Amino acid sequence: EEGEGGAGGGVAQRRPRPAGYTVSVALPGSIVDNMQTLELKTYVAGEIARGLALFHVDEVVVFREGAPKAHGRGKKLDPDVFLARILQYQECPAYLRRKLFPMHPDLRFAGLLNPLLAPHHVKEREASLYREGAVLRHQPASGKGCLVEVGLRNPVLLDKALKPDVRVTVRLESASCHAKTGVAVPPTEPREKTGKYWGYMVRLAESFQQVFTESTYKDGYDLTVGTSERGTSVDETALPRFRHLLIVFGGLDGLEASLEGDEQLTASDPSELFDMYLNTCPNQGSSTIRTEEALLITMSALRPKLLWF
């Protein structure tokens, strides 16, 4: 179709991201600590979730700053677990939330969250070959396989028995909203086969060090980027090719505080931990940038440098 962009009048088409090519973001749960109410903590966590989805982030790592704190009955909420739970809740399609998320105090104000509206949040009458589902407890009449809730009028039958109450990605027999059967597939398949963004996974790291050492990916992250006002201007930087990119944000006191709070790391400066150390908002007009703001600023600055756009 004709459009306004480009010299020839055509609109540039987004290329599907190559298989195995991922973007991860890490940030501390402590960013919600200084927010005065649970409503505000919930809302900001939800806006972080939207930022992750807007820029096709595949994984978000929530890490602890400093030694673990006691959060027993009557104590303050655990900010790391709280943020991870809200991010997981937001990423989950609405039709699965009651099955996968039991009532919890952290979700008290979930009604304030703006919807993600990501491609894997498929509506009942929307045609889609892939859907996210939850395995039901009751067995199919045949006694073989399992029934899965996928947001259609009726559950679909999978050929293999799976553990109940587990989330699963399903490829249906057809893209019709009347599909009756399907097969379980890896959660990466929809993106690799169709190029559609299919949500992010959440990892909770018990320390700053574990962000790097306990990667979801077999060979770890081959490009790590730290963000700081003391870094090199993003305007003067090109990203090298990579398979697994990790972008790390600090909390209220920056990555310096994250490093200082981890006794296992011996680096004297946070820049030593990263392949690239970038200032993504040169000449900022405020003395501080909040982490939820830094996420949007950084991903916007890096967007032209990433391969799949």
C-alpha positions as CSV (number, residue, x, y, z in Angstrom):
1,E,0.0,0.0,0.0
2,E,1.1,3.6,-0.6
3,G,2.0,5.7,2.4
4,E,3.7,8.9,3.4
5,G,7.0,7.3,4.6
6,G,10.1,6.8,2.5
7,A,11.4,8.4,-0.7
8,G,9.3,6.2,-2.9
9,G,6.1,6.9,-1.0
10,G,5.9,3.3,0.4
11,V,5.8,2.4,4.1
12,A,8.7,0.3,5.3
13,Q,7.6,-3.2,6.4
14,R,8.8,-4.7,9.7
15,R,10.9,-7.7,9.1
16,P,10.3,-10.8,11.3
17,R,13.0,-11.2,13.9
18,P,15.3,-14.1,13.2
19,A,14.9,-17.2,15.3
20,G,16.9,-17.2,18.5
21,Y,17.4,-13.4,18.5
22,T,16.1,-11.9,21.8
23,V,16.1,-8.7,23.8
24,S,16.1,-8.7,27.6
25,V,15.6,-5.9,30.1
26,A,16.8,-6.0,33.8
27,L,15.7,-3.5,36.5
28,P,15.5,-3.6,40.3
29,G,12.3,-4.2,42.2
30,S,13.3,-1.4,44.5
31,I,12.0,1.2,42.0
32,V,8.5,0.8,43.6
33,D,9.8,1.2,47.2
34,N,9.6,5.0,47.2
35,M,6.0,5.1,45.9
36,Q,3.6,6.0,48.6
37,T,0.6,3.9,47.9
38,L,-0.2,0.5,46.5
39,E,-2.3,2.1,43.8
40,L,0.7,4.0,42.5
41,K,3.0,1.0,42.7
42,T,0.5,-1.0,40.7
43,Y,0.0,1.7,38.1
44,V,3.8,2.3,37.5
45,A,4.4,-1.5,37.3
46,G,1.7,-1.7,34.7
47,E,3.2,1.1,32.7
48,I,6.6,-0.8,32.7
49,A,4.8,-3.8,31.4
50,R,3.3,-1.7,28.5
51,G,6.8,-0.3,27.8
52,L,8.2,-3.9,27.5
53,A,5.4,-4.9,25.1
54,L,5.6,-1.8,23.0
55,F,9.3,-2.5,22.2
56,H,9.0,-6.3,21.8
57,V,11.0,-7.2,24.8
58,D,11.3,-11.0,25.2
59,E,12.5,-11.2,28.9
60,V,12.4,-9.0,31.9
61,V,14.6,-9.7,34.9
62,V,13.6,-8.2,38.2
63,F,16.7,-8.2,40.6
64,R,17.2,-7.5,44.2
65,E,19.4,-4.6,45.4
66,G,21.4,-5.5,48.5
67,A,20.8,-8.3,51.0
68,P,17.3,-10.0,51.0
69,K,14.9,-8.4,53.5
70,A,12.4,-10.1,55.7
71,H,8.8,-9.7,54.4
72,G,6.7,-11.8,56.7
73,R,3.1,-11.3,57.9
74,G,2.5,-7.6,58.8
75,K,5.7,-6.5,57.0
76,K,5.9,-4.3,54.0
77,L,5.4,-6.0,50.6
78,D,8.4,-7.4,48.9
79,P,9.1,-4.9,46.1
80,D,10.9,-7.5,43.9
81,V,8.2,-10.1,44.1
82,F,5.5,-7.5,43.8
83,L,6.9,-6.0,40.6
84,A,7.5,-9.5,39.1
85,R,3.9,-10.6,39.9
86,I,2.4,-7.5,38.3
87,L,4.5,-7.9,35.2
88,Q,3.4,-11.6,34.9
89,Y,-0.2,-10.7,35.5
90,Q,-0.1,-8.0,32.8
91,E,1.5,-10.3,30.3
92,C,-1.1,-13.0,30.8
93,P,-4.1,-12.9,28.5
94,A,-7.2,-11.7,30.5
95,Y,-9.2,-14.9,29.9
96,L,-6.5,-17.0,31.7
97,R,-5.9,-14.7,34.7
98,R,-8.5,-16.2,37.1
99,K,-7.1,-19.7,36.4
100,L,-3.4,-18.8,36.8
101,F,-3.5,-16.0,39.4
102,P,-5.2,-16.7,42.7
103,M,-6.3,-13.8,44.8
104,H,-3.4,-12.0,46.3
105,P,-2.8,-8.7,48.1
106,D,-0.3,-7.6,45.5
107,L,-3.2,-7.7,42.9
108,R,-5.6,-5.7,44.9
109,F,-5.6,-2.8,42.5
110,A,-5.1,-4.7,39.3
111,G,-8.1,-2.9,37.9
112,L,-6.0,0.2,37.5
113,L,-3.8,-1.5,35.0
114,N,-4.0,-0.4,31.4
115,P,-4.4,-3.4,29.1
116,L,-1.4,-4.6,27.1
117,L,-3.4,-5.3,23.9
118,A,-0.5,-7.5,22.7
119,P,-0.9,-9.9,19.7
120,H,-1.1,-12.9,22.0
121,H,-4.1,-11.4,23.9
122,V,-6.4,-12.8,21.3
123,K,-10.2,-12.1,21.5
124,E,-12.7,-14.9,21.3
125,R,-14.0,-14.1,17.8
126,E,-10.6,-13.1,16.5
127,A,-8.9,-15.5,14.0
128,S,-5.5,-16.8,15.2
129,L,-3.6,-20.0,14.6
130,Y,-1.9,-19.6,17.9
131,R,-3.4,-19.0,21.3
132,E,-2.2,-19.0,24.9
133,G,-4.0,-21.6,27.1
134,A,-4.3,-23.1,30.5
135,V,-4.6,-26.9,31.0
136,L,-7.9,-27.8,32.7
137,R,-8.3,-30.3,35.5
138,H,-11.2,-32.3,34.1
139,Q,-10.3,-35.0,31.6
140,P,-11.6,-35.3,28.0
141,A,-14.4,-37.9,27.5
142,S,-12.0,-40.1,25.6
143,G,-9.6,-40.2,28.5
144,K,-6.7,-39.3,26.1
145,G,-4.9,-36.0,25.9
146,C,-6.1,-33.0,27.8
147,L,-8.5,-30.1,27.6
148,V,-7.1,-26.5,27.4
149,E,-8.8,-23.2,27.9
150,V,-7.7,-20.9,25.0
151,G,-10.2,-18.1,25.2
152,L,-12.7,-19.7,22.7
153,R,-16.3,-20.7,23.5
154,N,-15.2,-24.2,24.3
155,P,-11.9,-25.7,25.4
156,V,-9.7,-27.4,22.8
157,L,-8.4,-30.9,22.9
158,L,-4.6,-31.5,22.9
159,D,-3.3,-35.0,21.9
160,K,-0.9,-35.2,24.9
161,A,-1.7,-35.2,28.6
162,L,-0.2,-32.2,30.4
163,K,-0.1,-31.1,34.0
164,P,-3.3,-29.2,35.1
165,D,-3.2,-25.4,35.7
166,V,-0.1,-25.0,33.6
167,R,0.1,-22.3,30.9
168,V,0.8,-23.6,27.4
169,T,1.2,-22.1,23.9
170,V,-1.2,-23.9,21.5
171,R,-1.2,-24.2,17.7
172,L,-4.8,-24.8,16.6
173,E,-5.9,-27.0,13.8
174,S,-6.9,-23.8,12.0
175,A,-7.1,-20.1,12.7
176,S,-10.9,-20.4,13.0
177,C,-12.5,-19.3,16.3
178,H,-14.4,-22.6,16.1
179,A,-11.2,-24.8,16.3
180,K,-11.6,-27.9,18.4
181,T,-8.2,-29.4,18.6
182,G,-4.6,-28.3,18.7
183,V,-1.0,-29.2,19.7
184,A,1.3,-27.7,22.4
185,V,4.3,-25.8,20.9
186,P,7.2,-23.9,22.3
187,P,6.2,-20.3,23.3
188,T,8.8,-19.0,20.9
189,E,7.1,-20.6,17.8
190,P,4.5,-17.9,17.1
191,R,7.1,-15.2,16.8
192,E,9.5,-17.4,14.8
193,K,6.8,-18.6,12.4
194,T,4.7,-15.4,12.0
195,G,6.9,-12.5,13.1
196,K,4.3,-11.5,15.7
197,Y,5.4,-10.4,19.1
198,W,4.3,-13.0,21.6
199,G,4.9,-11.5,25.1
200,Y,7.7,-11.6,27.6
201,M,8.8,-14.0,30.3
202,V,9.7,-12.8,33.8
203,R,12.8,-13.9,35.8
204,L,13.4,-13.0,39.4
205,A,17.1,-12.6,40.3
206,E,18.1,-12.8,43.9
207,S,21.1,-10.5,43.4
208,F,22.6,-8.1,40.8
209,Q,25.2,-10.7,39.9
210,Q,22.5,-13.3,39.1
211,V,21.2,-11.0,36.3
212,F,24.3,-12.0,34.3
213,T,25.2,-15.5,35.7
214,E,21.7,-17.2,35.6
215,S,20.6,-16.3,32.1
216,T,17.6,-17.9,30.6
217,Y,19.6,-18.7,27.5
218,K,22.1,-21.5,27.3
219,D,25.1,-19.4,26.1
220,G,24.1,-16.3,28.2
221,Y,23.9,-12.8,26.8
222,D,26.4,-12.0,24.1
223,L,25.8,-8.2,24.3
224,T,25.2,-6.4,27.6
225,V,24.3,-2.7,27.8
226,G,24.3,-0.6,31.0
227,T,22.5,2.7,31.2
228,S,23.8,5.7,33.0
229,E,24.2,9.5,32.6
230,R,27.9,8.8,32.9
231,G,28.0,6.6,29.9
232,T,28.8,7.2,26.2
233,S,26.2,9.2,24.3
234,V,23.8,6.8,22.5
235,D,23.9,9.2,19.6
236,E,27.5,8.3,18.9
237,T,27.0,4.5,19.2
238,A,26.2,1.6,16.9
239,L,25.1,-1.7,18.3
240,P,27.1,-4.7,17.1
241,R,25.2,-7.8,15.9
242,F,24.0,-10.1,18.7
243,R,21.8,-13.0,19.5
244,H,20.8,-12.2,23.1
245,L,20.9,-8.6,24.1
246,L,20.6,-7.5,27.8
247,I,19.8,-3.9,28.7
248,V,20.2,-3.1,32.4
249,F,18.7,-0.2,34.3
250,G,19.5,1.0,37.8
251,G,17.2,2.1,40.6
252,L,16.8,5.3,42.5
253,D,20.6,5.7,42.9
254,G,21.7,4.2,39.6
255,L,23.7,1.2,38.8
256,E,26.4,2.3,41.2
257,A,24.0,1.4,44.1
258,S,23.2,-1.9,42.5
259,L,26.9,-2.8,42.3
260,E,27.7,-1.5,45.8
261,G,24.9,-3.7,47.2
262,D,26.3,-6.9,45.8
263,E,29.2,-8.3,47.7
264,Q,29.9,-11.0,45.1
265,L,30.9,-8.5,42.4
266,T,34.4,-7.2,42.5
267,A,34.2,-4.5,39.8
268,S,35.0,-1.0,41.1
269,D,32.7,0.8,38.6
270,P,29.5,-0.5,37.0
271,S,30.8,0.2,33.5
272,E,33.2,-2.7,33.9
273,L,30.3,-5.1,34.0
274,F,29.0,-4.3,30.5
275,D,30.1,-4.5,26.9
276,M,28.6,-1.0,26.4
277,Y,27.8,1.7,28.9
278,L,25.4,4.2,27.4
279,N,23.8,7.6,28.2
280,T,20.5,7.3,26.4
281,C,19.3,10.8,27.3
282,P,22.2,13.2,26.8
283,N,21.7,16.8,28.1
284,Q,18.7,15.7,30.1
285,G,16.5,18.6,31.4
286,S,15.9,17.1,34.9
287,S,18.5,16.1,37.5
288,T,16.9,12.6,37.6
289,I,15.3,10.2,35.3
290,R,12.9,7.6,36.8
291,T,13.4,4.0,35.8
292,E,10.0,3.7,34.1
293,E,11.0,6.9,32.1
294,A,14.4,5.5,31.3
295,L,12.9,2.3,29.9
296,L,10.9,4.2,27.3
297,I,13.7,6.7,26.6
298,T,16.3,4.0,26.1
299,M,14.2,1.7,24.0
300,S,13.2,4.6,21.8
301,A,16.8,5.6,21.4
302,L,17.9,2.0,20.6
303,R,14.9,1.2,18.3
304,P,16.6,2.4,15.1
305,K,19.7,0.4,15.9
306,L,17.9,-2.9,16.5
307,L,17.7,-5.3,13.6
308,W,14.0,-6.2,13.5
309,F,12.6,-2.7,13.0
